[in-house]
Structures are given as structure tokens and as C-alpha cells.
Amino acid sequence: MAGLSLQCGDCGVLLKSVEEAQEHAELTSHSNFAESTEAVLNLVCSTCRKPCRSKTESDLHTKRTGHTDFVDETLETANPISLELPEPSVDSDGVAGASTSNMETEGQEMVAPEVDKNLLGELEAMGFPINRGTRALHYTGNAGLEAAVNWIVEHENDPDIDEIPMVPVNSKAESRKPSLTPEEMKIKAQELRERARKKKEEEEKRMEREKEKERIRAGKELLEAKRIEEDNERKRIIALRKAEKEEEKRAREKIRQKVEEDKAERRRKLGLPPEDPTVSRPAAVPVVEEKKTFLPIKPVTKVEKMREWLRALKQNHKDDDAKVKRAFQTLLTYVGNVAKNPDEEKFRKIRLTNQSFQDRVGSMKGGVEFLEVLGFEKIEGGEFMFLSRDKVDMVVLNSAGSELNSAIINPFFGVL
């Protein structure tokens, strides 16, 4: 692969051409150069289009201007480096002349100015290119590191900022000014470090204030979002409760209608005339809360007794609807088997110790009591429940089946 730059073996800096290598050698006295396949970086600021030749230079540009977005155009501008010096130009008389960098201007030979190498080294360590540092020190008269940095900041957009200025030979010595004494350099360096430290502290404080403002803003947005979410959840719960009340109202109305229909059907079967809706019913006696009693009132008929035991079974296990429904279905199976086969003793005898019976009915208060209302009795020391043939009452069994069906299909059984 062709070489894309020259690398100084003493300091590692990458140079674009032989001319830059010569200038670097003159300024630093470095002489160990080698061809490199690594191209000189060309990081272009997306905001102001300023090119930076190193990461250090781009970081310094970001610190000075706040620009953080750079486009790497290194590969677009990288070209194979030529190791040959440019041909000297020839004037109209056929006399070879020097390049524009060292041409005689108005009869004088132009050369690069001499600058304070210590200050130039400090600028280079800060990330500034050598040409730019040389130009800044020349135009500030080697006044100091701070003056050179300020000059670079003020002139960073100049098109020739990275070109070394040329001065006549006779003025080269005049451009040199005595550098500061070691004590003055130490004091100056201390001042610069102190200023840099203060500037860094101010920048950190500013960033901390910005972070605090952002944190407060984000906290307010989070609280507002949480408030809106809670309002929406509250509205959703209110709407759900309203829908549940409407559904419960419709279910109650259906049950009322079903009760009226069952009542009319029973009157028809008994041969009674239909109930006259115009006849006023006696007003219900108001129930006074203070006179309520917690003593159970024994029902009068077997149907009422069965209904009370089924309600007690559901109330005692109201947290497990599936288990209650399974118990009702099991009791309905027992009742149906006896009603269909009243002469079969196996359907009229239940082993209480049977695990399946215990899981489904026996372990639930109200199940065994319901069977006792039907006429089942405990025999053989309580191991079995038996319904004798002479106690089989088809009317009671039919009523038991109706009560169990109502308990299974009525979602408000035991609640209303």
C-alpha cells in the first residue's frame, strides 16, 4: 500500500508532505522520518467546517467553541505522498528560482521566522499544529503562551492559519525577542494553570447547573405523566363499576322475572288462578337493625331447609366458587340417581369415608346436612349414609333438584 504520510520517529507526529517534514525538522531539530500508510486525520467540524488534524486538536476546538459534531473526511482527502521535492520554477530568462516559500521578495530572501521553541513545544503539547503555533508566536512576538493561544482563537478561521509566515533574512533576527527568565516562566505557567483550573471549575459548575435544571424538568414531566395515568385509571375504575352495577341491575331484573314465571308456573300446576297484578300486596314490615338476632331461625318446610343449607355451604366457601359449584353438581347427581332408580340400594347408600365424597361434599359444611334433609341417615357407626326405600319422597327429590339447579345457574344464589 502506498504511503499516505510521513511520520516523525522522534515525536510520532504525522505530516502530509516532504515540505511539512522539512519545516518540522527545522523547528524541532528532529531528523528521523519514515513513510507511513496512516493518513493524517482530517476531522471537519460540522458546525463551522474547521479541519482538525488530531483528536487533541478536535477536543480543544470543542472546549473553545462547544462544537461536538465532527465528520471524518480523512479517507476522502488522503492521497499517496510524494517523496520528491517540487521542481524549482524557471523564470522567463531561464534562471531557476526557489519556491514561493523561500523566494526572494523584492530582492530579499524569505525564510521562516525563529520562535521560542519552549513555547512552541507547549503549544504542540496542547494539541495545536506546529505551523499554527509558529504563526501565533511570530505575530505575538513570543510574548507568552496565553497571548499565542488567544491569537489562535481569534484567527482560527483565517484561510492561512496553518501556513508558516515568511520573513526576510535581515528581519529574522529582529523577530526574536528575549524569552522570559525561568522564574518568570514558572510564575507565568502557574498563572496559566490557575486560570485554566478556574475556567474548568466554572465550566463544571455550569454543566452541573444544566444537569440540575434537566433533572428538575424530567422530574416535573414524570410527575405530570404519573398524575395523568392515575386520573385515567380512576376514570376507568369508575366506568367499570358503573358497568358492573348496570349488569347487576339487569341480572336482578332477569331473576325477578324468572321468579315471577316460576311462581305462575307453580300456580298453574296446582290449578290456582293466575295472580292478579292489581291486587295490592301487603307492605313489607320494615326491619329494625337493633332487633336483628343472630340466632338461626329454623325453616318450616323441607324445601326451605334445603335452600338454607345450600346457602350456608356457599357462604362458608364463598372464596372458592369452583369448589362450591362442584359440590352442588355432585349433590344433584346423587339426587338424580335416587329419583331415577329408587329401588337400587347402591344409589341410596353413600360411604362417608370415600375420599372423592369427602373432597366434593363431605368436607364442606352444609353438604351432609342437605342429604339428611332428603332422608339420608348415618348407619354402621357413621361410616355410611343410607336412604331407606320407604323414605324416598319423589316430591322432595324433585324440589331438591330444582333448588340445586337454581343454585348452579343463579350467580346471586346465597348473596341476595
Secondary structure, DSSP 8 states (H G I E B T S, - for coil): ----EEEETTT--EESSHHHHHHHHHHH----EEEESS----EEETTT--EESSHHHHHHHHHHH----EEE-HHHH------S-----B-TTS-B---TTT-EETTEEEE-----HHHHHHHHHTT--HHHHHHHHHHTTT--HHHHHHHHHHTTT-TTTTS---EEHHHHHHH------HHHHHHHHHHHHHHHHHHHHHHHHHHHHHHHHHHHHHHHHHHHHHHHHHHHHHHHHHHHHHHHHHHHHHHHHHHHHHHHHHHHHHHHHTT-----TTS---------GGG---S----SSHHHHHHHHHHHHHHHTTT-HHHHHHHHHHHHHHHHHHHH-TT-GGGSEEETT-HHHIIIIITSTTHHHHHHHHT-EEETTTTEEE--GGG--HHHHHHHHHHHHHHHH-TTTTT-
